Amino acid sequence: MGSTTCNNMLTLYCYKNEDMKSYEVKIYSGNRFTAQRIEEKLNEVGISPIIKDASESARLAGFAANINGELDIHVREDEKDKAMIIVRAIAAQQKD
């Protein structure tokens, strides 16, 4: 697993999914509302993101969870560049 930093607020993580023989890259980790906007825009351009919600997974498994509402968004490595354009655009809108 490796990581690389894109601007000061985003960190990318890349790891190989052994079952699918492909790489997934985490392009966003943060609040649920921003994640939903990013997911919607990715779907509009034909990218199918993988949304991971650790607190919901813990809740469903019967564990106490820190309900902070943060989600992780992953995409295939070959879609990373296109996806990051969307993530950066949405992040820039939030700064305004």
mmCIF file as gemmi writes it, N, C-alpha and C atoms, coordinates in Angstrom:
data_model
loop_
_atom_site.group_PDB
_atom_site.id
_atom_site.type_symbol
_atom_site.label_atom_id
_atom_site.label_alt_id
_atom_site.label_comp_id
_atom_site.label_asym_id
_atom_site.label_entity_id
_atom_site.label_seq_id
_atom_site.pdbx_PDB_ins_code
_atom_site.Cartn_x
_atom_site.Cartn_y
_atom_site.Cartn_z
_atom_site.occupancy
_atom_site.B_iso_or_equiv
_atom_site.pdbx_formal_charge
_atom_site.auth_seq_id
_atom_site.auth_asym_id
_atom_site.pdbx_PDB_model_num
ATOM 1 N N . MET Axp A 1 ? 0.845 -1.167 0 1 0 ? 1 A 1
ATOM 2 C CA . MET Axp A 1 ? 0 0 0 1 0 ? 1 A 1
ATOM 3 C C . MET Axp A 1 ? 0.885 1.222 0 1 0 ? 1 A 1
ATOM 4 N N . GLY Axp A 2 ? 0.564 2.202 -0.815 1 0 ? 2 A 1
ATOM 5 C CA . GLY Axp A 2 ? 1.318 3.442 -0.845 1 0 ? 2 A 1
ATOM 6 C C . GLY Axp A 2 ? 0.378 4.609 -0.696 1 0 ? 2 A 1
ATOM 7 N N . SER Axp A 3 ? 0.94 5.772 -0.433 1 0 ? 3 A 1
ATOM 8 C CA . SER Axp A 3 ? 0.094 6.951 -0.358 1 0 ? 3 A 1
ATOM 9 C C . SER Axp A 3 ? 0.804 8.12 -0.994 1 0 ? 3 A 1
ATOM 10 N N . THR Axp A 4 ? 0.041 9.061 -1.463 1 0 ? 4 A 1
ATOM 11 C CA . THR Axp A 4 ? 0.573 10.281 -2.04 1 0 ? 4 A 1
ATOM 12 C C . THR Axp A 4 ? -0.344 11.421 -1.663 1 0 ? 4 A 1
ATOM 13 N N . THR Axp A 5 ? 0.206 12.609 -1.455 1 0 ? 5 A 1
ATOM 14 C CA . THR Axp A 5 ? -0.6 13.745 -1.021 1 0 ? 5 A 1
ATOM 15 C C . THR Axp A 5 ? -0.918 14.634 -2.209 1 0 ? 5 A 1
ATOM 16 N N . CYS Axp A 6 ? -2.171 14.996 -2.359 1 0 ? 6 A 1
ATOM 17 C CA . CYS Axp A 6 ? -2.634 15.932 -3.377 1 0 ? 6 A 1
ATOM 18 C C . CYS Axp A 6 ? -3.182 17.146 -2.65 1 0 ? 6 A 1
ATOM 19 N N . ASN Axp A 7 ? -2.693 18.278 -2.899 1 0 ? 7 A 1
ATOM 20 C CA . ASN Axp A 7 ? -2.943 19.513 -2.156 1 0 ? 7 A 1
ATOM 21 C C . ASN Axp A 7 ? -2.997 19.208 -0.664 1 0 ? 7 A 1
ATOM 22 N N . ASN Axp A 8 ? -3.246 20.15 0.148 1 0 ? 8 A 1
ATOM 23 C CA . ASN Axp A 8 ? -3.089 19.95 1.583 1 0 ? 8 A 1
ATOM 24 C C . ASN Axp A 8 ? -4.239 19.211 2.247 1 0 ? 8 A 1
ATOM 25 N N . MET Axp A 9 ? -5.33 18.968 1.536 1 0 ? 9 A 1
ATOM 26 C CA . MET Axp A 9 ? -6.464 18.362 2.223 1 0 ? 9 A 1
ATOM 27 C C . MET Axp A 9 ? -6.793 16.945 1.767 1 0 ? 9 A 1
ATOM 28 N N . LEU Axp A 10 ? -6.16 16.471 0.734 1 0 ? 10 A 1
ATOM 29 C CA . LEU Axp A 10 ? -6.522 15.161 0.21 1 0 ? 10 A 1
ATOM 30 C C . LEU Axp A 10 ? -5.324 14.227 0.221 1 0 ? 10 A 1
ATOM 31 N N . THR Axp A 11 ? -5.521 13.022 0.668 1 0 ? 11 A 1
ATOM 32 C CA . THR Axp A 11 ? -4.477 12.007 0.62 1 0 ? 11 A 1
ATOM 33 C C . THR Axp A 11 ? -5.004 10.803 -0.134 1 0 ? 11 A 1
ATOM 34 N N . LEU Axp A 12 ? -4.222 10.316 -1.072 1 0 ? 12 A 1
ATOM 35 C CA . LEU Axp A 12 ? -4.628 9.154 -1.857 1 0 ? 12 A 1
ATOM 36 C C . LEU Axp A 12 ? -3.955 7.907 -1.305 1 0 ? 12 A 1
ATOM 37 N N . TYR Axp A 13 ? -4.71 6.846 -1.211 1 0 ? 13 A 1
ATOM 38 C CA . TYR Axp A 13 ? -4.164 5.557 -0.807 1 0 ? 13 A 1
ATOM 39 C C . TYR Axp A 13 ? -4.45 4.574 -1.922 1 0 ? 13 A 1
ATOM 40 N N . CYS Axp A 14 ? -3.462 3.81 -2.292 1 0 ? 14 A 1
ATOM 41 C CA . CYS Axp A 14 ? -3.626 2.84 -3.365 1 0 ? 14 A 1
ATOM 42 C C . CYS Axp A 14 ? -3.292 1.461 -2.83 1 0 ? 14 A 1
ATOM 43 N N . TYR Axp A 15 ? -4.16 0.507 -3.043 1 0 ? 15 A 1
ATOM 44 C CA . TYR Axp A 15 ? -3.876 -0.856 -2.629 1 0 ? 15 A 1
ATOM 45 C C . TYR Axp A 15 ? -4.491 -1.821 -3.625 1 0 ? 15 A 1
ATOM 46 N N . LYS Axp A 16 ? -3.876 -2.964 -3.72 1 0 ? 16 A 1
ATOM 47 C CA . LYS Axp A 16 ? -4.335 -3.959 -4.68 1 0 ? 16 A 1
ATOM 48 C C . LYS Axp A 16 ? -5.437 -4.808 -4.067 1 0 ? 16 A 1
ATOM 49 N N . ASN Axp A 17 ? -6.501 -4.94 -4.787 1 0 ? 17 A 1
ATOM 50 C CA . ASN Axp A 17 ? -7.6 -5.803 -4.41 1 0 ? 17 A 1
ATOM 51 C C . ASN Axp A 17 ? -7.31 -7.172 -5.023 1 0 ? 17 A 1
ATOM 52 N N . GLU Axp A 18 ? -6.876 -8.11 -4.214 1 0 ? 18 A 1
ATOM 53 C CA . GLU Axp A 18 ? -6.443 -9.422 -4.713 1 0 ? 18 A 1
ATOM 54 C C . GLU Axp A 18 ? -7.558 -10.18 -5.434 1 0 ? 18 A 1
ATOM 55 N N . ASP Axp A 19 ? -8.798 -10.006 -4.983 1 0 ? 19 A 1
ATOM 56 C CA . ASP Axp A 19 ? -9.899 -10.738 -5.617 1 0 ? 19 A 1
ATOM 57 C C . ASP Axp A 19 ? -10.145 -10.25 -7.04 1 0 ? 19 A 1
ATOM 58 N N . MET Axp A 20 ? -10.043 -8.967 -7.243 1 0 ? 20 A 1
ATOM 59 C CA . MET Axp A 20 ? -10.38 -8.401 -8.538 1 0 ? 20 A 1
ATOM 60 C C . MET Axp A 20 ? -9.15 -8.161 -9.417 1 0 ? 20 A 1
ATOM 61 N N . LYS Axp A 21 ? -7.954 -8.358 -8.859 1 0 ? 21 A 1
ATOM 62 C CA . LYS Axp A 21 ? -6.714 -8.145 -9.601 1 0 ? 21 A 1
ATOM 63 C C . LYS Axp A 21 ? -6.633 -6.728 -10.165 1 0 ? 21 A 1
ATOM 64 N N . SER Axp A 22 ? -7.158 -5.78 -9.435 1 0 ? 22 A 1
ATOM 65 C CA . SER Axp A 22 ? -7.087 -4.385 -9.84 1 0 ? 22 A 1
ATOM 66 C C . SER Axp A 22 ? -6.73 -3.544 -8.619 1 0 ? 22 A 1
ATOM 67 N N . TYR Axp A 23 ? -6.477 -2.29 -8.853 1 0 ? 23 A 1
ATOM 68 C CA . TYR Axp A 23 ? -6.142 -1.392 -7.764 1 0 ? 23 A 1
ATOM 69 C C . TYR Axp A 23 ? -7.3 -0.449 -7.485 1 0 ? 23 A 1
ATOM 70 N N . GLU Axp A 24 ? -7.506 -0.188 -6.213 1 0 ? 24 A 1
ATOM 71 C CA . GLU Axp A 24 ? -8.474 0.816 -5.789 1 0 ? 24 A 1
ATOM 72 C C . GLU Axp A 24 ? -7.701 1.951 -5.144 1 0 ? 24 A 1
ATOM 73 N N . VAL Axp A 25 ? -8.172 3.158 -5.328 1 0 ? 25 A 1
ATOM 74 C CA . VAL Axp A 25 ? -7.525 4.329 -4.775 1 0 ? 25 A 1
ATOM 75 C C . VAL Axp A 25 ? -8.543 5.098 -3.951 1 0 ? 25 A 1
ATOM 76 N N . LYS Axp A 26 ? -8.169 5.43 -2.71 1 0 ? 26 A 1
ATOM 77 C CA . LYS Axp A 26 ? -9.054 6.271 -1.895 1 0 ? 26 A 1
ATOM 78 C C . LYS Axp A 26 ? -8.842 7.704 -2.355 1 0 ? 26 A 1
ATOM 79 N N . ILE Axp A 27 ? -9.911 8.338 -2.828 1 0 ? 27 A 1
ATOM 80 C CA . ILE Axp A 27 ? -9.798 9.704 -3.335 1 0 ? 27 A 1
ATOM 81 C C . ILE Axp A 27 ? -10.38 10.732 -2.381 1 0 ? 27 A 1
ATOM 82 N N . TYR Axp A 28 ? -11.16 10.264 -1.396 1 0 ? 28 A 1
ATOM 83 C CA . TYR Axp A 28 ? -11.774 11.212 -0.464 1 0 ? 28 A 1
ATOM 84 C C . TYR Axp A 28 ? -12.078 10.508 0.844 1 0 ? 28 A 1
ATOM 85 N N . SER Axp A 29 ? -11.874 11.23 1.913 1 0 ? 29 A 1
ATOM 86 C CA . SER Axp A 29 ? -12.288 10.787 3.241 1 0 ? 29 A 1
ATOM 87 C C . SER Axp A 29 ? -12.775 12.025 3.969 1 0 ? 29 A 1
ATOM 88 N N . GLY Axp A 30 ? -14.039 12.02 4.329 1 0 ? 30 A 1
ATOM 89 C CA . GLY Axp A 30 ? -14.572 13.208 4.983 1 0 ? 30 A 1
ATOM 90 C C . GLY Axp A 30 ? -16.058 13.115 5.214 1 0 ? 30 A 1
ATOM 91 N N . ASN Axp A 31 ? -16.669 14.286 5.376 1 0 ? 31 A 1
ATOM 92 C CA . ASN Axp A 31 ? -18.074 14.322 5.793 1 0 ? 31 A 1
ATOM 93 C C . ASN Axp A 31 ? -19.015 13.736 4.742 1 0 ? 31 A 1
ATOM 94 N N . ARG Axp A 32 ? -20.105 13.25 5.25 1 0 ? 32 A 1
ATOM 95 C CA . ARG Axp A 32 ? -21.104 12.522 4.456 1 0 ? 32 A 1
ATOM 96 C C . ARG Axp A 32 ? -21.7 13.38 3.335 1 0 ? 32 A 1
ATOM 97 N N . PHE Axp A 33 ? -21.945 14.655 3.601 1 0 ? 33 A 1
ATOM 98 C CA . PHE Axp A 33 ? -22.604 15.507 2.609 1 0 ? 33 A 1
ATOM 99 C C . PHE Axp A 33 ? -21.701 15.771 1.409 1 0 ? 33 A 1
ATOM 100 N N . THR Axp A 34 ? -20.433 16.048 1.667 1 0 ? 34 A 1
ATOM 101 C CA . THR Axp A 34 ? -19.482 16.236 0.574 1 0 ? 34 A 1
ATOM 102 C C . THR Axp A 34 ? -19.295 14.929 -0.186 1 0 ? 34 A 1
ATOM 103 N N . ALA Axp A 35 ? -19.212 13.831 0.528 1 0 ? 35 A 1
ATOM 104 C CA . ALA Axp A 35 ? -19.051 12.515 -0.109 1 0 ? 35 A 1
ATOM 105 C C . ALA Axp A 35 ? -20.225 12.221 -1.039 1 0 ? 35 A 1
ATOM 106 N N . GLN Axp A 36 ? -21.427 12.583 -0.637 1 0 ? 36 A 1
ATOM 107 C CA . GLN Axp A 36 ? -22.597 12.344 -1.477 1 0 ? 36 A 1
ATOM 108 C C . GLN Axp A 36 ? -22.551 13.199 -2.743 1 0 ? 36 A 1
ATOM 109 N N . ARG Axp A 37 ? -22.072 14.442 -2.626 1 0 ? 37 A 1
ATOM 110 C CA . ARG Axp A 37 ? -21.927 15.301 -3.812 1 0 ? 37 A 1
ATOM 111 C C . ARG Axp A 37 ? -20.901 14.711 -4.767 1 0 ? 37 A 1
ATOM 112 N N . ILE Axp A 38 ? -19.767 14.25 -4.203 1 0 ? 38 A 1
ATOM 113 C CA . ILE Axp A 38 ? -18.722 13.656 -5.033 1 0 ? 38 A 1
ATOM 114 C C . ILE Axp A 38 ? -19.239 12.393 -5.716 1 0 ? 38 A 1
ATOM 115 N N . GLU Axp A 39 ? -19.92 11.552 -4.965 1 0 ? 39 A 1
ATOM 116 C CA . GLU Axp A 39 ? -20.476 10.319 -5.53 1 0 ? 39 A 1
ATOM 117 C C . GLU Axp A 39 ? -21.415 10.629 -6.698 1 0 ? 39 A 1
ATOM 118 N N . GLU Axp A 40 ? -22.278 11.606 -6.53 1 0 ? 40 A 1
ATOM 119 C CA . GLU Axp A 40 ? -23.228 11.978 -7.582 1 0 ? 40 A 1
ATOM 120 C C . GLU Axp A 40 ? -22.498 12.423 -8.847 1 0 ? 40 A 1
ATOM 121 N N . LYS Axp A 41 ? -21.488 13.279 -8.694 1 0 ? 41 A 1
ATOM 122 C CA . LYS Axp A 41 ? -20.735 13.772 -9.856 1 0 ? 41 A 1
ATOM 123 C C . LYS Axp A 41 ? -19.943 12.65 -10.531 1 0 ? 41 A 1
ATOM 124 N N . LEU Axp A 42 ? -19.365 11.761 -9.736 1 0 ? 42 A 1
ATOM 125 C CA . LEU Axp A 42 ? -18.635 10.632 -10.32 1 0 ? 42 A 1
ATOM 126 C C . LEU Axp A 42 ? -19.57 9.764 -11.145 1 0 ? 42 A 1
ATOM 127 N N . ASN Axp A 43 ? -20.747 9.483 -10.617 1 0 ? 43 A 1
ATOM 128 C CA . ASN Axp A 43 ? -21.727 8.676 -11.359 1 0 ? 43 A 1
ATOM 129 C C . ASN Axp A 43 ? -22.135 9.358 -12.661 1 0 ? 43 A 1
ATOM 130 N N . GLU Axp A 44 ? -22.23 10.693 -12.645 1 0 ? 44 A 1
ATOM 131 C CA . GLU Axp A 44 ? -22.614 11.44 -13.85 1 0 ? 44 A 1
ATOM 132 C C . GLU Axp A 44 ? -21.611 11.264 -14.98 1 0 ? 44 A 1
ATOM 133 N N . VAL Axp A 45 ? -20.323 11.083 -14.643 1 0 ? 45 A 1
ATOM 134 C CA . VAL Axp A 45 ? -19.298 10.93 -15.68 1 0 ? 45 A 1
ATOM 135 C C . VAL Axp A 45 ? -18.933 9.468 -15.929 1 0 ? 45 A 1
ATOM 136 N N . GLY Axp A 46 ? -19.723 8.551 -15.367 1 0 ? 46 A 1
ATOM 137 C CA . GLY Axp A 46 ? -19.523 7.137 -15.639 1 0 ? 46 A 1
ATOM 138 C C . GLY Axp A 46 ? -18.531 6.426 -14.739 1 0 ? 46 A 1
ATOM 139 N N . ILE Axp A 47 ? -18.176 7.037 -13.622 1 0 ? 47 A 1
ATOM 140 C CA . ILE Axp A 47 ? -17.288 6.383 -12.659 1 0 ? 47 A 1
ATOM 141 C C . ILE Axp A 47 ? -18.153 5.823 -11.539 1 0 ? 47 A 1
ATOM 142 N N . SER Axp A 48 ? -17.984 4.543 -11.247 1 0 ? 48 A 1
ATOM 143 C CA . SER Axp A 48 ? -18.743 3.906 -10.169 1 0 ? 48 A 1
ATOM 144 C C . SER Axp A 48 ? -17.877 3.851 -8.916 1 0 ? 48 A 1
ATOM 145 N N . PRO Axp A 49 ? -18.088 4.78 -7.987 1 0 ? 49 A 1
ATOM 146 C CA . PRO Axp A 49 ? -17.254 4.801 -6.787 1 0 ? 49 A 1
ATOM 147 C C . PRO Axp A 49 ? -17.645 3.711 -5.794 1 0 ? 49 A 1
ATOM 148 N N . ILE Axp A 50 ? -16.692 3.363 -4.952 1 0 ? 50 A 1
ATOM 149 C CA . ILE Axp A 50 ? -16.941 2.449 -3.842 1 0 ? 50 A 1
ATOM 150 C C . ILE Axp A 50 ? -16.984 3.31 -2.593 1 0 ? 50 A 1
ATOM 151 N N . ILE Axp A 51 ? -18.108 3.283 -1.89 1 0 ? 51 A 1
ATOM 152 C CA . ILE Axp A 51 ? -18.291 4.101 -0.691 1 0 ? 51 A 1
ATOM 153 C C . ILE Axp A 51 ? -18.115 3.206 0.52 1 0 ? 51 A 1
ATOM 154 N N . LYS Axp A 52 ? -17.229 3.606 1.413 1 0 ? 52 A 1
ATOM 155 C CA . LYS Axp A 52 ? -16.982 2.83 2.627 1 0 ? 52 A 1
ATOM 156 C C . LYS Axp A 52 ? -17.351 3.677 3.837 1 0 ? 52 A 1
ATOM 157 N N . ASP Axp A 53 ? -18.173 3.112 4.696 1 0 ? 53 A 1
ATOM 158 C CA . ASP Axp A 53 ? -18.652 3.783 5.902 1 0 ? 53 A 1
ATOM 159 C C . ASP Axp A 53 ? -18.331 2.89 7.095 1 0 ? 53 A 1
ATOM 160 N N . ALA Axp A 54 ? -17.195 3.141 7.721 1 0 ? 54 A 1
ATOM 161 C CA . ALA Axp A 54 ? -16.74 2.291 8.823 1 0 ? 54 A 1
ATOM 162 C C . ALA Axp A 54 ? -17.695 2.323 10.006 1 0 ? 54 A 1
ATOM 163 N N . SER Axp A 55 ? -18.274 3.491 10.29 1 0 ? 55 A 1
ATOM 164 C CA . SER Axp A 55 ? -19.172 3.563 11.447 1 0 ? 55 A 1
ATOM 165 C C . SER Axp A 55 ? -20.452 2.77 11.204 1 0 ? 55 A 1
ATOM 166 N N . GLU Axp A 56 ? -20.96 2.784 9.975 1 0 ? 56 A 1
ATOM 167 C CA . GLU Axp A 56 ? -22.166 2.011 9.655 1 0 ? 56 A 1
ATOM 168 C C . GLU Axp A 56 ? -21.859 0.516 9.681 1 0 ? 56 A 1
ATOM 169 N N . SER Axp A 57 ? -20.693 0.136 9.172 1 0 ? 57 A 1
ATOM 170 C CA . SER Axp A 57 ? -20.289 -1.27 9.222 1 0 ? 57 A 1
ATOM 171 C C . SER Axp A 57 ? -20.179 -1.755 10.66 1 0 ? 57 A 1
ATOM 172 N N . ALA Axp A 58 ? -19.602 -0.937 11.525 1 0 ? 58 A 1
ATOM 173 C CA . ALA Axp A 58 ? -19.466 -1.305 12.937 1 0 ? 58 A 1
ATOM 174 C C . ALA Axp A 58 ? -20.832 -1.417 13.596 1 0 ? 58 A 1
ATOM 175 N N . ARG Axp A 59 ? -21.719 -0.483 13.286 1 0 ? 59 A 1
ATOM 176 C CA . ARG Axp A 59 ? -23.071 -0.502 13.865 1 0 ? 59 A 1
ATOM 177 C C . ARG Axp A 59 ? -23.815 -1.761 13.45 1 0 ? 59 A 1
ATOM 178 N N . LEU Axp A 60 ? -23.734 -2.1 12.168 1 0 ? 60 A 1
ATOM 179 C CA . LEU Axp A 60 ? -24.429 -3.287 11.675 1 0 ? 60 A 1
ATOM 180 C C . LEU Axp A 60 ? -23.854 -4.572 12.263 1 0 ? 60 A 1
ATOM 181 N N . ALA Axp A 61 ? -22.576 -4.556 12.606 1 0 ? 61 A 1
ATOM 182 C CA . ALA Axp A 61 ? -21.939 -5.732 13.188 1 0 ? 61 A 1
ATOM 183 C C . ALA Axp A 61 ? -22.187 -5.828 14.695 1 0 ? 61 A 1
ATOM 184 N N . GLY Axp A 62 ? -22.838 -4.812 15.257 1 0 ? 62 A 1
ATOM 185 C CA . GLY Axp A 62 ? -23.163 -4.846 16.675 1 0 ? 62 A 1
ATOM 186 C C . GLY Axp A 62 ? -22.107 -4.242 17.579 1 0 ? 62 A 1
ATOM 187 N N . PHE Axp A 63 ? -21.157 -3.519 16.991 1 0 ? 63 A 1
ATOM 188 C CA . PHE Axp A 63 ? -20.127 -2.871 17.788 1 0 ? 63 A 1
ATOM 189 C C . PHE Axp A 63 ? -20.51 -1.423 18.035 1 0 ? 63 A 1
ATOM 190 N N . ALA Axp A 64 ? -20.032 -0.884 19.143 1 0 ? 64 A 1
ATOM 191 C CA . ALA Axp A 64 ? -20.213 0.542 19.389 1 0 ? 64 A 1
ATOM 192 C C . ALA Axp A 64 ? -19.417 1.288 18.332 1 0 ? 64 A 1
ATOM 193 N N . ALA Axp A 65 ? -20.008 2.306 17.777 1 0 ? 65 A 1
ATOM 194 C CA . ALA Axp A 65 ? -19.343 3.024 16.698 1 0 ? 65 A 1
ATOM 195 C C . ALA Axp A 65 ? -19.268 4.501 17.004 1 0 ? 65 A 1
ATOM 196 N N . ASN Axp A 66 ? -18.195 5.095 16.57 1 0 ? 66 A 1
ATOM 197 C CA . ASN Axp A 66 ? -18.064 6.536 16.643 1 0 ? 66 A 1
ATOM 198 C C . ASN Axp A 66 ? -18.826 7.103 15.445 1 0 ? 66 A 1
ATOM 199 N N . ILE Axp A 67 ? -19.986 7.637 15.695 1 0 ? 67 A 1
ATOM 200 C CA . ILE Axp A 67 ? -20.849 8.099 14.608 1 0 ? 67 A 1
ATOM 201 C C . ILE Axp A 67 ? -20.457 9.524 14.236 1 0 ? 67 A 1
ATOM 202 N N . ASN Axp A 68 ? -19.415 9.631 13.422 1 0 ? 68 A 1
ATOM 203 C CA . ASN Axp A 68 ? -18.968 10.958 13.004 1 0 ? 68 A 1
ATOM 204 C C . ASN Axp A 68 ? -19.418 11.289 11.59 1 0 ? 68 A 1
ATOM 205 N N . GLY Axp A 69 ? -20.029 10.354 10.927 1 0 ? 69 A 1
ATOM 206 C CA . GLY Axp A 69 ? -20.578 10.613 9.607 1 0 ? 69 A 1
ATOM 207 C C . GLY Axp A 69 ? -19.569 10.681 8.482 1 0 ? 69 A 1
ATOM 208 N N . GLU Axp A 70 ? -18.34 10.245 8.718 1 0 ? 70 A 1
ATOM 209 C CA . GLU Axp A 70 ? -17.336 10.311 7.664 1 0 ? 70 A 1
ATOM 210 C C . GLU Axp A 70 ? -17.382 9.075 6.774 1 0 ? 70 A 1
ATOM 211 N N . LEU Axp A 71 ? -17.176 9.323 5.488 1 0 ? 71 A 1
ATOM 212 C CA . LEU Axp A 71 ? -17.164 8.261 4.495 1 0 ? 71 A 1
ATOM 213 C C . LEU Axp A 71 ? -15.849 8.3 3.73 1 0 ? 71 A 1
ATOM 214 N N . ASP Axp A 72 ? -15.452 7.154 3.202 1 0 ? 72 A 1
ATOM 215 C CA . ASP Axp A 72 ? -14.302 7.063 2.301 1 0 ? 72 A 1
ATOM 216 C C . ASP Axp A 72 ? -14.846 6.736 0.918 1 0 ? 72 A 1
ATOM 217 N N . ILE Axp A 73 ? -14.271 7.38 -0.092 1 0 ? 73 A 1
ATOM 218 C CA . ILE Axp A 73 ? -14.644 7.093 -1.478 1 0 ? 73 A 1
ATOM 219 C C . ILE Axp A 73 ? -13.414 6.536 -2.186 1 0 ? 73 A 1
ATOM 220 N N . HIS Axp A 74 ? -13.601 5.392 -2.827 1 0 ? 74 A 1
ATOM 221 C CA . HIS Axp A 74 ? -12.543 4.722 -3.591 1 0 ? 74 A 1
ATOM 222 C C . HIS Axp A 74 ? -12.99 4.605 -5.04 1 0 ? 74 A 1
ATOM 223 N N . VAL Axp A 75 ? -12.027 4.653 -5.945 1 0 ? 75 A 1
ATOM 224 C CA . VAL Axp A 75 ? -12.286 4.396 -7.363 1 0 ? 75 A 1
ATOM 225 C C . VAL Axp A 75 ? -11.183 3.486 -7.884 1 0 ? 75 A 1
ATOM 226 N N . ARG Axp A 76 ? -11.389 2.938 -9.073 1 0 ? 76 A 1
ATOM 227 C CA . ARG Axp A 76 ? -10.331 2.155 -9.703 1 0 ? 76 A 1
ATOM 228 C C . ARG Axp A 76 ? -9.163 3.08 -10.029 1 0 ? 76 A 1
ATOM 229 N N . GLU Axp A 77 ? -7.969 2.54 -9.943 1 0 ? 77 A 1
ATOM 230 C CA . GLU Axp A 77 ? -6.771 3.356 -10.171 1 0 ? 77 A 1
ATOM 231 C C . GLU Axp A 77 ? -6.783 4.033 -11.546 1 0 ? 77 A 1
ATOM 232 N N . ASP Axp A 78 ? -7.288 3.348 -12.559 1 0 ? 78 A 1
ATOM 233 C CA . ASP Axp A 78 ? -7.302 3.944 -13.901 1 0 ? 78 A 1
ATOM 234 C C . ASP Axp A 78 ? -8.313 5.08 -14.036 1 0 ? 78 A 1
ATOM 235 N N . GLU Axp A 79 ? -9.178 5.268 -13.04 1 0 ? 79 A 1
ATOM 236 C CA . GLU Axp A 79 ? -10.149 6.363 -13.045 1 0 ? 79 A 1
ATOM 237 C C . GLU Axp A 79 ? -9.743 7.499 -12.107 1 0 ? 79 A 1
ATOM 238 N N . LYS Axp A 80 ? -8.6 7.336 -11.431 1 0 ? 80 A 1
ATOM 239 C CA . LYS Axp A 80 ? -8.179 8.268 -10.389 1 0 ? 80 A 1
ATOM 240 C C . LYS Axp A 80 ? -8.065 9.705 -10.892 1 0 ? 80 A 1
ATOM 241 N N . ASP Axp A 81 ? -7.372 9.925 -12.005 1 0 ? 81 A 1
ATOM 242 C CA . ASP Axp A 81 ? -7.132 11.284 -12.483 1 0 ? 81 A 1
ATOM 243 C C . ASP Axp A 81 ? -8.434 12.014 -12.793 1 0 ? 81 A 1
ATOM 244 N N . LYS Axp A 82 ? -9.327 11.341 -13.459 1 0 ? 82 A 1
ATOM 245 C CA . LYS Axp A 82 ? -10.63 11.927 -13.795 1 0 ? 82 A 1
ATOM 246 C C . LYS Axp A 82 ? -11.438 12.204 -12.521 1 0 ? 82 A 1
ATOM 247 N N . ALA Axp A 83 ? -11.379 11.285 -11.565 1 0 ? 83 A 1
ATOM 248 C CA . ALA Axp A 83 ? -12.116 11.438 -10.31 1 0 ? 83 A 1
ATOM 249 C C . ALA Axp A 83 ? -11.553 12.583 -9.466 1 0 ? 83 A 1
ATOM 250 N N . MET Axp A 84 ? -10.233 12.729 -9.458 1 0 ? 84 A 1
ATOM 251 C CA . MET Axp A 84 ? -9.621 13.777 -8.643 1 0 ? 84 A 1
ATOM 252 C C . MET Axp A 84 ? -9.967 15.167 -9.144 1 0 ? 84 A 1
ATOM 253 N N . ILE Axp A 85 ? -10.205 15.329 -10.422 1 0 ? 85 A 1
ATOM 254 C CA . ILE Axp A 85 ? -10.656 16.62 -10.956 1 0 ? 85 A 1
ATOM 255 C C . ILE Axp A 85 ? -11.975 16.998 -10.29 1 0 ? 85 A 1
ATOM 256 N N . ILE Axp A 86 ? -12.864 16.03 -10.167 1 0 ? 86 A 1
ATOM 257 C CA . ILE Axp A 86 ? -14.165 16.263 -9.54 1 0 ? 86 A 1
ATOM 258 C C . ILE Axp A 86 ? -14.003 16.57 -8.053 1 0 ? 86 A 1
ATOM 259 N N . VAL Axp A 87 ? -13.182 15.788 -7.358 1 0 ? 87 A 1
ATOM 260 C CA . VAL Axp A 87 ? -12.974 15.992 -5.922 1 0 ? 87 A 1
ATOM 261 C C . VAL Axp A 87 ? -12.398 17.386 -5.671 1 0 ? 87 A 1
ATOM 262 N N . ARG Axp A 88 ? -11.415 17.769 -6.452 1 0 ? 88 A 1
ATOM 263 C CA . ARG Axp A 88 ? -10.801 19.097 -6.265 1 0 ? 88 A 1
ATOM 264 C C . ARG Axp A 88 ? -11.792 20.22 -6.55 1 0 ? 88 A 1
ATOM 265 N N . ALA Axp A 89 ? -12.627 20.049 -7.565 1 0 ? 89 A 1
ATOM 266 C CA . ALA Axp A 89 ? -13.616 21.072 -7.903 1 0 ? 89 A 1
ATOM 267 C C . ALA Axp A 89 ? -14.62 21.248 -6.764 1 0 ? 89 A 1
ATOM 268 N N . ILE Axp A 90 ? -15.082 20.155 -6.204 1 0 ? 90 A 1
ATOM 269 C CA . ILE Axp A 90 ? -16.044 20.236 -5.102 1 0 ? 90 A 1
ATOM 270 C C . ILE Axp A 90 ? -15.376 20.815 -3.855 1 0 ? 90 A 1
ATOM 271 N N . ALA Axp A 91 ? -14.131 20.434 -3.592 1 0 ? 91 A 1
ATOM 272 C CA . ALA Axp A 91 ? -13.4 20.979 -2.445 1 0 ? 91 A 1
ATOM 273 C C . ALA Axp A 91 ? -13.207 22.489 -2.609 1 0 ? 91 A 1
ATOM 274 N N . ALA Axp A 92 ? -12.923 22.936 -3.821 1 0 ? 92 A 1
ATOM 275 C CA . ALA Axp A 92 ? -12.735 24.368 -4.084 1 0 ? 92 A 1
ATOM 276 C C . ALA Axp A 92 ? -14.043 25.138 -3.885 1 0 ? 92 A 1
ATOM 277 N N . GLN Axp A 93 ? -15.164 24.549 -4.273 1 0 ? 93 A 1
ATOM 278 C CA . GLN Axp A 93 ? -16.472 25.188 -4.079 1 0 ? 93 A 1
ATOM 279 C C . GLN Axp A 93 ? -16.763 25.388 -2.601 1 0 ? 93 A 1
ATOM 280 N N . GLN Axp A 94 ? -16.324 24.462 -1.772 1 0 ? 94 A 1
ATOM 281 C CA . GLN Axp A 94 ? -16.6 24.559 -0.346 1 0 ? 94 A 1
ATOM 282 C C . GLN Axp A 94 ? -15.769 25.632 0.321 1 0 ? 94 A 1
ATOM 283 N N . LYS Axp A 95 ? -14.619 25.955 -0.257 1 0 ? 95 A 1
ATOM 284 C CA . LYS Axp A 95 ? -13.768 27.002 0.302 1 0 ? 95 A 1
ATOM 285 C C . LYS Axp A 95 ? -14.359 28.383 0.052 1 0 ? 95 A 1
ATOM 286 N N . ASP Axp A 96 ? -15.147 28.506 -1.024 1 0 ? 96 A 1
ATOM 287 C CA . ASP Axp A 96 ? -15.739 29.808 -1.384 1 0 ? 96 A 1
ATOM 288 C C . ASP Axp A 96 ? -16.842 30.227 -0.474 1 0 ? 96 A 1
